Amino acid sequence: MTPSARDSATNGEGNSAKPDRRAVVGLAAVTVMQVLDLSMVRVAIPSIRSAFNTRVDMAAWIATSYILPYAVLTSLYGKMGDELGRRRLLLASVIISSVGACLSGLVPSLPLLIVGRLVQGMGAAGIFPLAMAMVSELFPANQRGRALGIWNSITGFTSVLGTLVAGPLVQELGWRSIFAVVMLVSILAIVLLRRLAPTPQDKAPLSALRNFDWGGVVLLGMAVTSFLIYLSSEPITGVPPLRDWRALVTTVLVFAGFILWERRSAHPFVSAGTFNHGGFGQASCGAGLREYVMGSLAFLMPLYLTDIRGLSAAPTGLLLTIQACALLATMQLGGRLADRLGSRRPAALGMALQAGGMVYLALLPSTAPLGMVISGMVAHGFSAGLALAALQAAAMRHVPRASLGAAAGVYRMIGVSGMVVGTTLSGAILQQGLNRTAAPVGAYHSVFWVIALAALMSAAVGATLRG
């Protein structure tokens, strides 16, 4: 059994105790389940869309329904982990997510699939912030970039494997088979987590839950949900996207209520003080924009390869695997560069190159050789990997040990919120473009231009990071 989290935490304060690197493997095991689910589902989205004969903007909710509770609850999990013990809460997260995966694989209709994905997201919301906080706690500040790079590389390899396996699996056995794989991996993740993850010796009682800001959780959830309805209102309210002012007014009012509530709360769900730790605010903003880009492309590329290039699930999965390999190739490099040079340069360079990749895809005609499409996907993967660990390290570098869980939760909440908005808005823009033009490639190009703008904004934020 690895040393306790409390013992290992002394590394974050500069003591000489050597962190147990096996713990990184144990913590990465649980994120493997999450990444495997995301990578396999994105390959399956065209098949699910065809199976239920649904529109593109409605198909986007297959991803959005998973990410929505993730965005709302991830900060709560991080804060609860600081109080109740991160390891046991992480185990609970994996179990809840596994139940959702089981439901998703068995449902007979799209609305019930969305419910299953909601349950998955409710559990998965705790996986990243709790594991990230535990990794940050195990390693001193000057080694966290490398440790996070190793952790990201393990999950990055899983993304490669998931996209590679998903294509043939969906094509031969159907989209439901991917959830059976997720269930099997979740069992393995629970075993590895129990054996390798650090075990804290002091645990707060469950009665501590009474002190949490449940009102803030509800208000934030309502604000995010109403905003997503505004972005993609047609499948829900019948009003074209970005035109249902009822949803927009509701979003503004509820979010204003959330801010007032948080200011008066004795134990705020999202503490304003979290943003006072070094470059946490800038890094989180950059991460939100980066995840906007990543979420948009994760939803868009399988549909692009299917609709514009006419590829089936197996070759689509193969091309997405090549993209994931490129991402994996630079994940550790980004972490090492962040430790040696600081986070500013790898974060800004990575996102600037990603913006260039999106412009390249936006200008690519439908008649271009498939190799040119692959080149753009590979360029995206290489550039995206550079910024990942650099932004994470910048966010967590100056956060006190006692606040690591809450900070990781807020960081992930902002990032996932960007992913939610990117997925939902890309689906809405794409559907509007398909409704207006007889040439589908033009609709895809318009979305690529919007993604390029978000990547450029993230690069600008990265350039403002200190160190």
N, C-alpha and C positions, 0 to 999 in steps of 0.2 A: 504494500500500500504506500502511496506517495505521502510526503509530509503534508501536514495540515495546511489549509489556506492561511491560517493565522501565523503559523511558523514561517511559511514561505513569503508572507507579506513583508517580512523584514527586508527582503531584497529591494522592494520599492522605496525603502527609506535609506538605502545606501549601505546596508550591512553586507558582509562577505559571504553569507550563506549561498550555496550554489543551487539554483532552481532545478527541479527535476523536469527534464524535457519530455519525459514520458507523459506528463500531465497534459502537455500541448496536444499529444496524439489523442488522449482520452477526450479532451474538450473538442478537438476537431471532429471526433467521431459523431457527436450529436449534430454538428452543423452539416456533416456529410448527408444526413437524412434530409435536411431541409433543402440543401443545394440540389440533391438528386431529384427531389420532387419538382423543384422549379425548372430544372433543365429538361426533365422528361415531359412535363406538362406543356411546355412551350412548343415542343416538337409535335405534340398530340393535338394542339388547338385546331389546326385545319381539319383534322379527322373528326373532332368533336363538333365543330361547326357544321360539317356535312351530315353527321349522324343525327343532329337535332334540327337541321335545316334552318339555321338562324342567321341573322345579320352580323356584319363585322363588329358593329358597336355593341351588340349584345354579347358576342363572343368575347369581347374585351372584359366582360364582367366575370368570366371564368378565372382570369388572373386577378382582377380588381377585388373580387369577393374574398380572396385569400389575403391580399395585401392590406385591405381596409382595416380589419381588426388588428393586424400586425402593426400598422402605423399608430393606432390609438393606444394599444396595450403595451408596446415595447418599453416605453418609459416607465410604466407602472411596474413591470417585471423587474427592471433594473433597480428601482427604488425599493421594492419589496425584498429583492435579493440582499441589499445592504442590511436589512433589518432581520429577515427570517433565516438567512443562510442561502447562499447561491446554489449549492450543489443539489439540495433536495427540491428547490424550486425548479431547477433545470430538469430534473427527472420528471417532475409533474408536467412540465411543458412538453417533453417528448411524448409522454403517454397521451395527453390530450390531442396532440397533433396526429398521433397514430390512429386514434379513434376517428378523427375526421377523414383520414386517408381511407379507412375501411368503409365509411359511409359513402365517400365519393366514388369508390369502385363498384358499389352495389346499386346506386340509385337508377331509376328508370326514366327520369326526365331532367331537363336542363335546370329548372328552378330548384329541384332537390340536389342537383350537383353543386349549385351555387351555395346551398346551405351546408353541404359537406365541406366545401372549400372554406366557408366561414369558420367552421369548427377547427379545421386545420390551421387556419391563420391565428385563431385564438390561442392555440398551443404554441405554434411556431414563433409567436411574438417574443417569447422569453428566451429562445435558444441563442440568438446572436448576442444580445446585450449581456446576458449572464456569462456566456463563454468568453466574450471579449473582456469583461471585467476580471474574470478569473485569470486569463492569460496576462493581462496588464498587472495584476496583483503579484503574479509569480516572478516577474522579471523587473529589474531596475530600469529607470527611464532611458538610459543610454543603450539598452538592449531590446527595448520593446519593439522597435521597428523591425528588427530581424525576426524576433519571435512571432510578431503578427504576420510577417511575410511568410514564415514557415506554415503557420496556421492557415493563411489564405491559400497557400499553394496546395495544401491537402484538400481543401474544399474546391480549389480550382481544378485539380485533377478529377475530382468527383464530377464536376460540371462537364468535363471532357468525356468521361465515361458514360454519364447519363445521356448526353446527346447522341453519343455513338450507339448505345444500346437501344435507345428509345425508337429510332427510326424503324429498324427491322422488327422490333417488338410490336409496335403499333400496326405496322403493315401486315404482319402475320397473325397476331393474336387479338388485335383491336386495342382501342385506347384504354379500356378498363384494366388491362394487364399491368400498366405502369404503376397503379396503386397497390397491386399485390407485391411488386418489387419494393415499393416504399415501406410497406408493412414489414417485410422480412428484414430490411436494413434497420428499421427502427428497433427491432428486437436486439440486433447486434449492438446498436448504439447504446442501448440501456445497459447491456452487460459491460461494455468497455467503459462507460461513464462510471459505473459502480466500482470497477476495479482500478482505474487509472486516475480519475479526477481527484484533486485534493479534497479531504474531508475536514470541514471546520469542526473544532471541538466545542464551540459555544454556539448555541442556537436560541434565537428569540422565540418566545411562545407564540402560537397562532393568534392569541388574543391581541397581538400587536396590530393585526389587520384593522382593528377598530380605529386606529389613528390615521389610516390612509384617507386621502382626499378623493372619496368616491364621487362626490359631486363634480369635481373637476374632470374625472374620467368620463362621466356621462356627458357633460357639456362639450368636451373636446370631441367625443365620438359623434355627437349630433352635428357639430360644426363641419367635421371632415366629411360625414355622409352627405349632408346637404350640398356641400361644395362639389362632390363627385356627381351628384344628381344634376347640378347645374352644368357640369362639363359634358355629361352624357345623358341628357334628359329624355331624348326621344323614346328609348325603349321603356322608360319608366312612367313619364308623364305625358308622352305624345307630343311634346313641344320640341322643336329642333334644338340641337346643342347650342349652348351659350346664349339662349334666348329666354329661358324660363326665369323671369325676374323674381318670381316667388321663392325659388330655391336660393337665388343670390342674396335676396334681402334676409332670408332666414339664416343663411351662412354668416352674414355680417352681424346680425343681432346676437346670434348664439355665441359667436366667437368673441364679441365684445363682452357678453356676459361671462364667458370663460375667463377673460383677462381680469375683470373686476373680482370674480370669485377667487382667483388665485392670489390676488393682492391681499385679500382679507383672510385667506386660509392660514391657520397656524402651521399646517403641514402640507404645503402646496404640492400638487401633482408634478408640476413643472416649475422648479424654482428659478427665478431670475438670476440668483447668485451663481448658478452653474455656468453661465456665460461669461463670468468674470475670471475664469481660469485660463490665463495666457491667451492663446489663439483659438480657444474652443469654439467661439462664435463663428469666426471666419471659416474654420475647417468644417464645421457642421453645415454652413451655407454651401460651401463648395461640394460637400458630400451630397447634399440634397439635389443640386443641379446635376452632379455626376449620375446619381441614381435615376434622375429623370431621363437622362440619355440611355442608361442601361435598361431601364424598364420599357421604354419606348421600343428599343431595338429588339429586346427579347420577345415582345409581342409581334412586332412588325415583320422581322426577317423571315420567319416560317411562312407567313402569309404571302410575302413578296416572292419567295422561291416557289410557292405553289401556284399563285395566281399569274405572275408575270413570266416565270421560267417553266411552269408546267411540271415541276418535279413532284414525285410521290414522297411518302413519308421516309423511306429508307435513304435515298440520296439527300433529302433535306436534312435529315439527322447527321449524315456524314459531313455536309458542308458546315453545319453549325458546330460540329466537333472540331473542324479545322480552325474555326474562329475561337473556340474555347481553348484550344491548344496555344494559340497566339497569346491569349490572355494569361494563361498559366505561365508562359515563358518569361513574362516580365513582372509577375507578382512579387517574387523574392527580390528581384533586382530593385523594384521600387522601394521595398523596405530597407534594403542595404544602403541605397542612395540617401534615404531619409535619415539614417543614422550617421552617415558620413558627411553629407552636404547640407542637411536640414531638409525640411519638407517642401519649402517654397518651390525650388527648381523642378523636382520630379512631378509635383502636383500640377504646376502651370504648364510644363512641357507636355505632359501626358494628355491633358484636356485640350490643349491647343492642337495637338496632332489629331485628336479625336474629332475636333471640329472640322479639320481639313478632310478627314475621311468621310464625314457626312456630306460635305460639299461635293466630293468626288461621286458618291452614290446618287446625289440629287441631279448631277449632270449626266449620268450614265444612261444612254438610250436602251430601250428594250431589245434592240437588235445587237447590242454589244455581246462579244463572246462571253461565255460563262466564266472563263478565267479572269476576266476583268472584274466581275462581281466578287469572285473569291478574293482577289487582291484587295478590294475595299474592305471586305470582312476581316481579312487578316490584319490590315492596317488598324482597323478599329480595335481588334483584340490586343495588339502590341501596345497601343497608346493607353487603353483603358487600364491595363495592368500596372503601369507606372504610377498612376495617381492613387491607387487604392490604399496601400499601406501607408503612403506618405500623409494622406489626409487623416487616417486613423491615428497615426503617431502624433501628428500636430494637435489633434483634439485632446488626446489623453496625456500629453507630455507633462502638463503642470497641474493635473487634477489630484487632489489629496487622496490617499488610499481609502479613507472612510467614505468618499463620495464616488468611487470608481463605478459602482453599479448604476447609480442615478445618472452620472454623466454619460456612460455608455448607452443607457436607455434613451436619453434625450437625443444623443447623436444618431442612434439608429432610427428613432422616431422621425427625425427630420429627413434622414436619407430615404426611409421607406415612404414617407409622404411624397417625396419627389418621384419615387417609383410609381406610386398610385396615380398621381396626377399625369405622369408621362404615359402610362398605359391607357388610362381612360381618355385623355385628350387626344392621343394618337388614334385611338379607335374612332372617336367622334370626327376628327378631321378627315381621316381616311374615308369614312362612310359618306361624309358630305362631298368629298371629291369624287367618289364613285357615282354618286347621284347626279353630279353635274356634268361629267365628261364620259365620252364613249371610249376613251383611251385610259384604261386603269393605271398605266405606268405614270401618268401625270398626277394622279391622286397620291401615289406613293412618293413621288418626287416632292410634292408640297409638304408632306410630313417630314421628309429628310431635311428640308430647309429649316423647319422649326426646331428639329433636334440639333442641327448644327449651331443655331443661335444659343440654345441652352448650353452646349459644350463650350462655346466661346465665352459665355458668362462665367462658367465654372473655372476656366483658365484664368480669367481676370481676377476672380476671387483668390485662386491659388497663388497668384503673383503678389498678393498682399500679406501672405503668411509670414510670420516672423521666424527666421531660422530655417 
